């Protein structure tokens, strides 16, 4: 009789942990407390929560002196070390003249401030709208390819991946850890189809593990690109960084920007040409790209469904799962030969 009770208590603590470390709502007074740590930022006139993304809380804030973005770190599995490393990487990107947010220094001359047991940063606001659900022009995809190629080349200076989130479920190095969660999918999903993706990944993993690797953004989804008048204004959100093969970064972009709501297959070549001006990809890397795109689809579907099952359904996640299941089946209508033709 005691075991079920203990299990219920354990689940309650798991759920409480999840919701204390995922996107939350904060009052104007709470946000102003963060601003008090950053000199010259003024008094907030209005603010709103960005609803794209699933973990950290990001707020737009307009003050009497300017426009800013506040980020409160709340992702699962983050630590002080991983957060400070993310900040270090963001500063590196700014100094490298990439189109990424510029962080403000606090009164203590750091790029962050403590906030209610968490860590917060303040960034200059980048003008533009995120590209979630929007069409991307080929010229914009070319700009993104150029920036991502520059970023991968710049971040190659970081040789140690120990400061990123370890055993992170959104890193394809750990993709096979998600396989047991296939059983949690509703009957409306073709588990056999998804199982085949896991099986194929097992076949290519020996190749994947030998490929050139470095520090990558790892979340090149449409909602992490900002654009205005068809021009790229920023690449945001470095919280999913991983020390993994560069080709993984490409797979994420293709899955979540080219072969998603945007759906323009010919942009594969546009992106790759721009990217490879700065970071060359070998035939060996491109050979498994098709399977890595499939793995990313499966990663999104299986892991977000697990979150819904374990911690309660959330409408935004549910819609995302349904959409990406649709995109997966649509992508599988493209043969490997056709895909290789798009890459060349």
C-alpha positions as CSV (number, residue, x, y, z in Angstrom):
1,X,0.0,0.0,0.0
2,X,2.9,2.3,0.7
3,X,4.6,2.2,-2.7
4,X,1.8,3.9,-4.7
5,X,1.7,6.7,-2.2
6,X,5.4,7.2,-2.4
7,X,5.2,7.2,-6.1
8,X,2.5,9.9,-6.1
9,X,4.6,12.1,-3.8
10,X,7.6,11.6,-6.1
11,X,5.5,12.6,-9.1
12,X,4.3,15.7,-7.3
13,X,7.9,16.8,-6.7
14,X,8.8,16.1,-10.3
15,X,6.0,18.2,-11.5
16,X,6.8,21.0,-9.1
17,X,10.4,20.9,-10.3
18,X,9.4,21.1,-13.9
19,X,7.1,24.1,-13.4
20,X,9.7,26.0,-11.3
21,X,12.2,25.6,-14.1
22,X,10.1,26.4,-17.2
23,X,8.7,29.6,-18.7
24,X,6.7,31.5,-16.2
25,X,4.9,34.8,-15.8
26,X,6.4,37.7,-13.8
27,X,4.9,41.0,-12.7
28,X,6.2,44.4,-13.8
29,X,7.5,44.9,-10.3
30,X,9.5,41.7,-10.5
31,X,11.0,42.6,-13.9
32,X,11.9,46.1,-12.5
33,X,13.9,44.4,-9.8
34,X,16.0,42.8,-12.5
35,X,16.5,46.2,-14.2
36,X,17.7,47.7,-10.9
37,X,20.8,45.6,-11.2
38,X,21.6,47.1,-14.6
39,X,22.6,50.8,-14.6
40,X,21.0,53.2,-17.0
41,X,18.1,50.9,-18.1
42,X,15.4,53.2,-16.7
43,X,11.8,52.5,-15.5
44,X,9.7,49.9,-17.4
45,X,6.7,51.4,-19.1
46,X,5.3,48.2,-20.6
47,X,6.4,44.6,-21.0
48,X,5.2,41.3,-22.5
49,X,6.3,37.7,-22.4
50,X,7.5,36.1,-25.6
51,X,5.5,32.8,-26.1
52,X,7.8,31.2,-28.6
53,X,10.1,28.5,-27.1
54,X,9.3,26.2,-24.2
55,X,11.8,26.6,-21.4
56,X,13.2,30.0,-20.4
57,X,11.2,33.2,-19.7
58,X,12.0,36.0,-22.2
59,X,10.4,39.4,-21.8
60,X,10.3,42.5,-24.0
61,X,10.6,45.6,-21.9
62,X,10.1,49.2,-23.0
63,X,11.5,51.7,-20.5
64,X,11.7,55.5,-20.5
65,X,15.2,55.2,-22.0
66,X,15.1,52.3,-24.4
67,X,14.0,48.8,-25.5
68,X,15.4,45.6,-24.0
69,X,14.9,41.9,-23.6
70,X,15.1,40.1,-20.3
71,X,15.9,36.5,-20.1
72,X,15.4,34.4,-16.9
73,X,17.0,31.0,-17.1
74,X,14.6,28.3,-16.2
75,X,15.5,25.3,-18.4
76,X,15.6,21.8,-17.0
77,X,19.1,20.5,-16.4
78,X,20.7,23.9,-16.4
79,X,23.2,24.9,-13.7
80,X,25.1,28.0,-12.9
81,X,28.0,26.6,-14.9
82,X,26.0,26.0,-18.1
83,X,24.3,29.4,-17.8
84,X,27.6,31.3,-17.4
85,X,29.0,29.4,-20.3
86,X,26.1,30.4,-22.4
87,X,26.7,34.0,-21.5
88,X,30.4,33.6,-22.4
89,X,29.4,32.3,-25.8
90,X,27.0,35.1,-26.4
91,X,29.6,37.7,-25.6
92,X,32.0,35.8,-28.0
93,X,29.5,36.1,-30.8
94,X,29.0,39.8,-30.2
95,X,32.7,40.4,-30.2
96,X,32.9,38.3,-33.4
97,X,30.4,40.7,-35.1
98,X,27.7,38.1,-35.5
99,X,24.0,39.2,-35.6
100,X,23.3,38.1,-32.0
101,X,22.0,40.0,-29.0
102,X,24.3,42.3,-27.1
103,X,24.3,41.8,-23.3
104,X,24.4,44.6,-20.8
105,X,26.8,44.8,-17.9
106,X,25.4,44.9,-14.4
107,X,26.4,47.2,-11.6
108,X,28.8,44.5,-10.4
109,X,30.4,44.5,-13.9
110,X,29.0,41.1,-14.8
111,X,26.7,40.2,-17.7
112,X,24.0,38.7,-15.4
113,X,22.2,39.3,-12.1
114,X,20.7,37.0,-9.5
115,X,16.9,37.0,-9.4
116,X,14.8,35.0,-7.0
117,X,17.2,32.1,-6.9
118,X,17.7,32.2,-10.6
119,X,19.9,34.0,-13.1
120,X,18.7,36.8,-15.4
121,X,20.3,38.7,-18.2
122,X,19.3,41.9,-20.0
123,X,20.0,42.4,-23.7
124,X,19.6,45.2,-26.2
125,X,16.4,44.7,-28.1
126,X,16.9,43.4,-31.7
127,X,14.3,44.8,-34.1
128,X,12.3,42.3,-36.1
129,X,9.8,39.5,-35.9
130,X,10.6,35.8,-35.3
131,X,10.0,33.6,-38.3
132,X,7.8,31.0,-36.6
133,X,5.1,30.0,-39.1
134,X,6.3,32.4,-41.7
135,X,7.8,31.9,-45.2
136,X,11.5,32.7,-45.7
137,X,12.9,34.2,-48.9
138,X,15.9,32.4,-50.4
139,X,17.9,35.6,-49.8
140,X,17.1,35.4,-46.1
141,X,18.0,31.7,-45.9
142,X,21.3,32.7,-47.6
143,X,22.0,35.3,-44.9
144,X,21.2,32.7,-42.2
145,X,23.5,30.2,-43.8
146,X,26.3,32.8,-43.9
147,X,25.8,33.7,-40.2
148,X,25.6,30.0,-39.0
149,X,28.7,29.2,-41.0
150,X,30.5,32.1,-39.4
151,X,29.2,31.1,-36.0
152,X,30.3,27.5,-36.3
153,X,33.8,28.7,-37.4
154,X,34.0,31.3,-34.6
155,X,32.9,28.9,-31.9
156,X,35.4,26.2,-32.9
157,X,37.8,28.0,-30.5
158,X,35.8,26.2,-27.7
159,X,37.4,22.8,-27.4
160,X,35.6,21.6,-24.2
161,X,32.0,20.6,-24.2
162,X,31.8,19.8,-20.5
163,X,30.1,23.2,-19.7
164,X,27.0,22.4,-21.9
165,X,24.1,20.4,-20.6
166,X,25.2,16.8,-20.3
167,X,23.1,13.9,-21.4
168,X,20.8,16.5,-22.9
169,X,17.8,15.0,-24.7
170,X,17.9,17.6,-27.4
171,X,21.4,16.6,-28.5
172,X,21.4,13.9,-31.1
173,X,24.3,12.2,-29.4
174,X,21.7,11.1,-26.9
175,X,18.9,10.4,-29.3
176,X,18.7,6.7,-28.6
177,X,17.9,7.5,-24.9
178,X,14.4,8.6,-26.2
179,X,13.6,5.2,-27.7
180,X,11.7,3.8,-24.6
181,X,9.3,6.9,-24.8
182,X,8.0,5.6,-28.1
183,X,5.6,3.6,-26.0
184,X,4.0,6.7,-24.6
185,X,2.8,7.9,-28.0
186,X,-0.9,7.9,-28.6
187,X,-2.3,5.2,-31.0
188,X,-2.9,7.9,-33.6
189,X,0.9,7.9,-34.2
190,X,2.6,5.3,-36.3
191,X,5.1,3.9,-33.8
192,X,6.5,1.5,-36.3
193,X,7.5,4.4,-38.6
194,X,9.2,6.2,-35.8
195,X,10.9,3.0,-34.6
196,X,12.4,2.7,-38.1
197,X,14.0,6.1,-37.6
198,X,15.6,5.0,-34.4
199,X,16.8,1.8,-36.0
200,X,18.3,3.7,-38.9
201,X,20.0,6.1,-36.5
202,X,21.6,3.1,-34.8
203,X,23.0,2.1,-38.2
204,X,24.6,5.5,-38.9
205,X,25.7,6.3,-35.3
206,X,29.2,4.8,-35.8
207,X,29.7,7.3,-38.7
208,X,28.0,10.1,-36.7
209,X,30.3,9.6,-33.8
210,X,33.4,10.1,-36.0
211,X,32.4,13.3,-37.7
212,X,34.0,16.8,-37.1
213,X,32.4,18.4,-34.0
214,X,32.4,21.6,-32.1
215,X,30.2,23.9,-30.1
216,X,26.9,24.4,-32.0
217,X,23.8,26.5,-31.5
218,X,21.7,23.3,-31.8
219,X,18.3,25.1,-32.0
220,X,18.2,26.8,-35.4
221,X,14.4,26.8,-35.5
222,X,12.5,29.5,-37.2
223,X,11.4,31.0,-33.9
224,X,15.0,31.7,-33.1
225,X,15.6,33.9,-36.2
226,X,14.5,37.6,-36.2
227,X,14.0,39.4,-39.5
228,X,12.8,42.8,-40.7
229,X,11.8,43.7,-44.2
230,X,13.2,40.4,-45.4
231,X,16.6,40.9,-43.8
232,X,18.1,38.9,-40.9
233,X,18.4,41.0,-37.7
234,X,19.3,38.4,-35.2
235,X,19.9,34.8,-34.1
236,X,18.8,34.2,-30.6
237,X,18.5,31.6,-27.8
238,X,21.7,29.7,-27.1
239,X,20.3,27.6,-24.3
240,X,20.3,24.3,-26.4
241,X,24.0,24.5,-27.2
242,X,25.8,21.2,-27.6
243,X,29.3,20.0,-28.3
244,X,28.4,17.7,-31.3
245,X,29.0,17.2,-35.0
246,X,28.5,20.3,-37.1
247,X,26.1,18.3,-39.4
248,X,23.7,18.1,-36.5
249,X,23.4,21.9,-36.6
250,X,22.5,21.7,-40.3
251,X,19.9,18.9,-39.6
252,X,18.2,21.0,-37.0
253,X,17.9,24.0,-39.4
254,X,16.6,21.9,-42.3
255,X,14.0,20.2,-40.1
256,X,12.8,23.3,-38.2
257,X,13.2,26.0,-40.8
258,X,13.3,24.6,-44.3
259,X,11.1,21.5,-44.0
260,X,8.6,22.9,-41.5
261,X,6.0,25.8,-41.8
262,X,8.3,27.4,-44.4
263,X,8.6,24.2,-46.6
264,X,10.8,25.3,-49.5
265,X,13.0,22.3,-50.3
266,X,15.2,24.2,-52.8
267,X,16.5,26.3,-50.0
268,X,18.6,23.3,-48.8
269,X,21.2,24.2,-51.4
270,X,20.9,27.9,-50.8
271,X,21.7,27.4,-47.1
272,X,24.5,24.9,-47.7
273,X,26.3,27.0,-50.2
274,X,26.3,30.0,-47.9
275,X,27.3,27.9,-44.9
276,X,30.2,26.1,-46.6
277,X,32.0,29.3,-47.4
278,X,33.0,29.3,-43.7
279,X,32.8,25.7,-42.6
280,X,33.2,22.9,-45.2
281,X,31.0,19.8,-45.0
282,X,32.4,16.5,-46.4
283,X,30.6,13.9,-48.5
284,X,30.6,11.7,-45.4
285,X,28.7,14.3,-43.4
286,X,26.2,15.0,-46.1
287,X,25.6,11.3,-46.7
288,X,23.9,10.9,-43.3
289,X,22.1,14.3,-43.3
290,X,18.8,12.8,-44.5
291,X,18.7,10.4,-41.5
292,X,19.6,13.2,-39.1
293,X,16.7,15.3,-40.3
294,X,14.4,12.4,-39.7
295,X,15.9,11.9,-36.2
296,X,15.2,15.6,-35.4
297,X,11.6,15.1,-36.3
298,X,11.4,12.1,-34.1
299,X,13.2,13.9,-31.3
300,X,10.6,16.7,-31.3
301,X,7.6,14.3,-31.5
302,X,8.7,11.7,-28.9
303,X,10.2,14.0,-26.3
304,X,7.5,16.7,-26.3
305,X,4.9,13.9,-26.1
306,X,6.8,12.5,-23.1
307,X,6.6,15.9,-21.4
308,X,2.9,16.0,-22.0
309,X,2.4,12.5,-20.6
310,X,4.7,13.0,-17.6
311,X,4.0,16.6,-16.6
312,X,0.5,17.4,-18.1
313,X,-0.6,18.3,-21.6
314,X,0.2,21.9,-22.8
315,X,-1.6,23.1,-25.8
316,X,1.4,24.8,-27.5
317,X,3.4,21.6,-27.2
318,X,0.5,19.5,-28.5
319,X,0.1,21.6,-31.6
320,X,3.8,21.5,-32.2
321,X,3.8,17.7,-32.0
322,X,0.9,17.4,-34.4
323,X,2.5,19.8,-36.9
324,X,5.9,18.1,-36.8
325,X,4.3,14.7,-37.3
326,X,2.7,16.1,-40.4
327,X,6.0,17.6,-41.6
328,X,7.8,14.3,-40.9
329,X,5.4,12.3,-43.1
330,X,5.6,15.0,-45.8
331,X,9.4,14.9,-45.7
332,X,9.4,11.1,-46.1
333,X,7.8,11.6,-49.5
334,X,11.2,13.0,-50.6
335,X,13.5,10.1,-51.5
336,X,17.1,9.9,-50.4
337,X,18.2,10.5,-54.0
338,X,16.0,13.6,-54.4
339,X,17.4,14.9,-51.1
340,X,21.0,14.4,-52.2
341,X,20.1,16.3,-55.3
342,X,18.8,19.2,-53.2
343,X,22.1,19.2,-51.3
344,X,24.3,19.3,-54.4
